[in-house]
Amino acid sequence: MSDLSLDAEQLDRYSRHIIMDGVGPEGQKRLLDASVLCLGAGGLGSPVIQYLAAAGVGTLGIADDDVVERSNLQRQVIHGDADVGRPKVDSAREFVEGQNPDVDVRTHETRVTADNVEELLEMYDVVVDGSDNFQTRYLVNDACTLAGVPFAHGAILRFEGQVTTFEARPEGPCYRCLFPEAPEPGTVPDCATAGVLGVLPGTVGCIQATEAVKLVLGFGETLDGRMIFYDAADMTFDTITVEPRPDCPVCADGGIQSIHDVEYEATCSIRS
């Protein structure tokens, strides 16, 4: 593939990618041909959407059923004061359209559930999970693992964040290999009750966006098999190894065959 596959404006816009050995015109064309689904247009979704659009991901899906609230603006940087009360997917689409006309934005104003997640995944190459609840995280893990769709996971609370990637490899781990079930409802606070440092999701979301770009490019090593724990208060990054569990109910041999074998309420446990 030659530079001629990109027009003059694209050669200018993506010039800092094109001169890189790890990207080049071929890699930029892969980004423009790629489709990535961002689940959530909030704290984590904001930097993910912003940087994937800037990078030239050609089809960017955004799924969210929430509206912009003023309390979001401390960290959700793609929304503005004038967007309060608007659906986040509309505000996010407007932001991307103003940033990069190369990007085809597909909005899904819906809550991701067991009834629609499989249909959503069929349209995208890579998923970035910026959800803020355990039910969606486990649903995304199970659906992506069963469908063979790679996804980047992130979570934040107070001063701390975690991020990893699961490439959905047959020999690789999934989220349940590390956390087999969700904690009991009410035992882990959320950002609304415990708070979150405004700049924290920027760091975690940028790592997720980086992982998505690398998955599309097929370049570098992702966090598959590793999880980073970031403490903004101490400015430390700790990494743990995530090994596949031989008895994992989702990714191990003999595991579930359908997300409908799971009860996505309370602890997201596998139905007996």
C-alpha positions as CSV (number, residue, x, y, z in Angstrom):
1,M,0.0,0.0,0.0
2,S,1.4,3.4,-0.9
3,D,0.9,6.9,0.3
4,L,-1.4,7.4,-2.7
5,S,-4.1,5.5,-0.7
6,L,-4.4,8.6,1.5
7,D,-5.5,12.0,0.2
8,A,-3.6,15.2,0.7
9,E,-5.5,16.3,3.7
10,Q,-5.0,12.9,5.3
11,L,-1.3,12.9,4.6
12,D,-1.1,16.2,6.4
13,R,-3.4,15.3,9.3
14,Y,-1.7,11.9,10.0
15,S,1.8,13.0,9.0
16,R,3.3,12.2,12.5
17,H,1.9,8.6,12.2
18,I,3.0,8.2,8.6
19,I,6.6,8.9,9.4
20,M,6.7,6.2,12.1
21,D,8.1,2.8,11.3
22,G,5.5,1.2,13.5
23,V,2.6,2.9,11.7
24,G,3.4,4.3,8.3
25,P,0.8,4.8,5.6
26,E,-0.2,1.1,5.8
27,G,-0.9,1.4,9.5
28,Q,-2.9,4.6,9.1
29,K,-5.0,3.0,6.4
30,R,-5.7,0.1,8.9
31,L,-6.9,2.7,11.4
32,L,-9.1,4.4,8.8
33,D,-10.6,1.0,7.9
34,A,-11.1,-0.1,11.5
35,S,-14.2,-0.1,13.6
36,V,-14.0,0.4,17.4
37,L,-16.9,0.4,19.9
38,C,-16.5,2.6,23.0
39,L,-18.9,1.5,25.7
40,G,-19.6,4.6,27.7
41,A,-19.1,8.3,26.9
42,G,-18.3,9.3,30.4
43,G,-15.0,9.6,32.4
44,L,-13.1,6.8,30.6
45,G,-15.0,7.1,27.4
46,S,-14.2,10.8,26.9
47,P,-10.4,10.4,26.5
48,V,-10.9,7.2,24.5
49,I,-13.3,8.8,22.1
50,Q,-11.1,11.9,21.8
51,Y,-7.9,10.1,21.0
52,L,-9.3,7.3,18.8
53,A,-11.0,10.0,16.7
54,A,-7.8,12.0,16.5
55,A,-5.9,8.9,15.5
56,G,-8.3,8.4,12.6
57,V,-10.2,5.3,13.6
58,G,-12.6,5.2,10.6
59,T,-15.7,3.9,12.4
60,L,-16.2,4.8,16.0
61,G,-19.2,3.4,17.8
62,I,-20.4,5.1,21.0
63,A,-22.9,3.3,23.3
64,D,-24.4,5.1,26.3
65,D,-27.9,5.7,27.6
66,D,-27.1,8.6,29.9
67,V,-27.5,12.4,29.7
68,V,-24.8,15.0,30.5
69,E,-25.0,16.3,34.1
70,R,-23.1,19.2,35.4
71,S,-21.3,17.0,37.9
72,N,-19.8,15.1,34.9
73,L,-17.9,18.1,33.6
74,Q,-15.1,17.8,36.2
75,R,-13.8,14.8,34.3
76,Q,-15.8,14.1,31.1
77,V,-13.9,16.4,28.9
78,I,-15.7,15.9,25.6
79,H,-18.9,17.5,27.0
80,G,-19.4,21.1,27.8
81,D,-21.7,23.2,30.0
82,A,-24.0,23.8,27.1
83,D,-24.5,20.0,26.8
84,V,-26.1,19.5,30.2
85,G,-29.3,17.6,29.7
86,R,-28.3,16.3,26.3
87,P,-27.8,12.6,25.6
88,K,-24.1,11.9,25.9
89,V,-24.0,10.1,22.6
90,D,-25.2,13.2,20.8
91,S,-22.7,15.5,22.6
92,A,-19.9,12.9,21.9
93,R,-20.8,12.7,18.2
94,E,-20.8,16.4,17.8
95,F,-17.4,16.6,19.5
96,V,-15.9,13.9,17.1
97,E,-17.4,15.5,14.0
98,G,-15.8,18.8,14.9
99,Q,-12.5,17.1,15.5
100,N,-12.0,14.8,12.6
101,P,-14.3,14.6,9.5
102,D,-12.7,11.2,8.5
103,V,-14.5,9.4,11.4
104,D,-17.9,7.9,10.9
105,V,-19.6,8.1,14.3
106,R,-22.3,5.5,15.1
107,T,-24.3,6.3,18.2
108,H,-26.1,3.7,20.2
109,E,-28.3,5.4,22.8
110,T,-28.9,2.3,24.8
111,R,-27.8,0.5,27.9
112,V,-25.8,-2.5,26.9
113,T,-27.6,-5.7,28.0
114,A,-27.6,-9.4,27.3
115,D,-30.3,-8.7,24.7
116,N,-28.3,-6.4,22.5
117,V,-24.6,-6.9,23.2
118,E,-24.1,-9.7,20.7
119,E,-25.6,-7.6,17.9
120,L,-23.4,-4.6,18.8
121,L,-20.3,-6.7,18.8
122,E,-21.0,-8.0,15.3
123,M,-20.4,-4.5,13.9
124,Y,-16.9,-3.8,15.5
125,D,-13.4,-5.1,15.4
126,V,-12.3,-3.9,18.9
127,V,-14.2,-2.9,22.0
128,V,-13.1,-0.4,24.7
129,D,-15.0,-0.9,27.9
130,G,-15.5,2.4,29.8
131,S,-18.5,1.2,31.8
132,D,-19.0,2.1,35.4
133,N,-20.7,-1.0,36.8
134,F,-19.9,-4.6,37.4
135,Q,-22.9,-6.0,35.5
136,T,-21.7,-4.4,32.3
137,R,-18.1,-5.3,32.8
138,Y,-18.9,-9.0,33.2
139,L,-21.3,-8.9,30.3
140,V,-18.7,-7.3,28.1
141,N,-16.1,-9.8,29.1
142,D,-18.3,-12.8,28.6
143,A,-19.7,-11.6,25.3
144,C,-16.3,-10.6,23.8
145,T,-14.6,-13.7,25.0
146,L,-17.2,-16.0,23.5
147,A,-17.3,-14.0,20.2
148,G,-13.5,-13.7,20.0
149,V,-13.5,-9.9,20.0
150,P,-10.6,-8.2,21.8
151,F,-11.4,-5.5,24.4
152,A,-9.6,-3.0,26.6
153,H,-10.9,-2.8,30.2
154,G,-10.6,0.1,32.6
155,A,-12.0,1.1,36.0
156,I,-11.5,4.1,38.3
157,L,-12.4,5.1,41.8
158,R,-11.1,8.0,44.0
159,F,-7.3,8.2,43.2
160,E,-6.9,4.7,41.7
161,G,-7.4,3.0,38.4
162,Q,-6.9,-0.3,36.7
163,V,-6.5,-1.2,33.1
164,T,-5.8,-4.3,31.0
165,T,-6.5,-5.8,27.7
166,F,-8.0,-9.2,26.7
167,E,-7.3,-10.3,23.2
168,A,-9.8,-13.2,23.4
169,R,-7.1,-15.7,22.5
170,P,-7.9,-19.4,23.0
171,E,-4.9,-19.7,25.3
172,G,-5.3,-16.3,27.0
173,P,-7.1,-15.2,30.1
174,C,-10.3,-13.2,30.5
175,Y,-11.7,-10.9,33.2
176,R,-13.2,-13.8,35.1
177,C,-9.8,-15.5,35.4
178,L,-8.9,-12.6,37.7
179,F,-12.3,-11.8,39.2
180,P,-14.6,-14.9,38.9
181,E,-17.6,-13.1,40.2
182,A,-18.6,-9.5,41.0
183,P,-18.6,-8.4,44.6
184,E,-21.9,-8.3,46.5
185,P,-24.0,-5.3,45.7
186,G,-23.3,-2.4,48.0
187,T,-19.9,-3.6,49.1
188,V,-17.9,-1.5,46.6
189,P,-18.7,2.2,46.4
190,D,-19.1,4.0,43.0
191,C,-17.8,7.4,41.9
192,A,-21.1,9.0,42.8
193,T,-20.7,8.1,46.5
194,A,-16.9,7.9,46.9
195,G,-15.7,10.5,44.3
196,V,-13.0,10.4,41.7
197,L,-10.1,12.6,40.9
198,G,-11.0,14.5,37.8
199,V,-7.8,13.9,35.9
200,L,-7.6,10.1,36.8
201,P,-9.8,8.9,33.9
202,G,-7.7,10.8,31.5
203,T,-4.7,8.6,32.4
204,V,-6.6,5.3,32.4
205,G,-8.6,6.1,29.3
206,C,-5.5,7.1,27.3
207,I,-4.0,3.8,28.1
208,Q,-7.1,2.1,26.9
209,A,-7.1,4.1,23.7
210,T,-3.4,3.2,23.2
211,E,-4.3,-0.5,23.6
212,A,-7.1,-0.2,21.0
213,V,-4.8,1.5,18.5
214,K,-2.1,-1.2,19.0
215,L,-4.8,-3.9,18.5
216,V,-5.8,-2.3,15.2
217,L,-2.2,-1.9,14.0
218,G,-1.1,-5.3,15.2
219,F,2.0,-3.6,16.6
220,G,3.7,-3.8,20.0
221,E,2.7,-5.8,23.1
222,T,-0.7,-5.2,24.6
223,L,-1.6,-5.7,28.3
224,D,-3.1,-9.1,27.5
225,G,-2.0,-11.2,30.5
226,R,-1.1,-8.2,32.6
227,M,-3.1,-5.6,34.6
228,I,-1.8,-2.2,35.6
229,F,-2.9,-0.6,38.9
230,Y,-2.4,3.1,38.9
231,D,-2.3,5.2,42.2
232,A,-2.5,8.9,41.3
233,A,-1.9,10.0,44.9
234,D,1.4,8.2,45.1
235,M,2.1,8.3,41.3
236,T,2.9,4.6,41.2
237,F,2.1,2.0,38.6
238,D,2.1,-1.7,39.7
239,T,1.6,-4.6,37.3
240,I,0.3,-8.0,38.1
241,T,0.2,-11.1,35.9
242,V,-3.2,-12.4,34.8
243,E,-3.0,-16.1,34.1
244,P,-5.8,-18.1,32.5
245,R,-7.7,-20.2,35.1
246,P,-8.2,-23.9,34.0
247,D,-11.6,-23.8,35.7
248,C,-12.7,-20.5,34.3
249,P,-16.4,-20.8,33.5
250,V,-16.1,-18.6,30.4
251,C,-12.7,-19.1,28.7
252,A,-11.7,-22.6,29.8
253,D,-12.6,-25.7,28.0
254,G,-16.0,-26.8,28.9
255,G,-17.1,-23.3,29.9
256,I,-20.4,-21.7,29.0
257,Q,-21.5,-21.4,25.4
258,S,-23.8,-18.4,25.7
259,I,-24.1,-15.2,27.8
260,H,-27.6,-16.4,28.5
261,D,-26.1,-18.9,30.8
262,V,-25.2,-16.1,33.2
263,E,-27.3,-14.2,35.6
264,Y,-26.2,-10.5,35.2
265,E,-27.7,-9.3,38.5
266,A,-25.9,-9.2,41.9
267,T,-22.7,-11.2,41.5
268,C,-23.0,-12.0,37.8
269,S,-22.7,-15.7,38.6
270,I,-23.0,-18.6,36.2
271,R,-26.4,-20.3,36.3
272,S,-26.3,-23.8,37.6
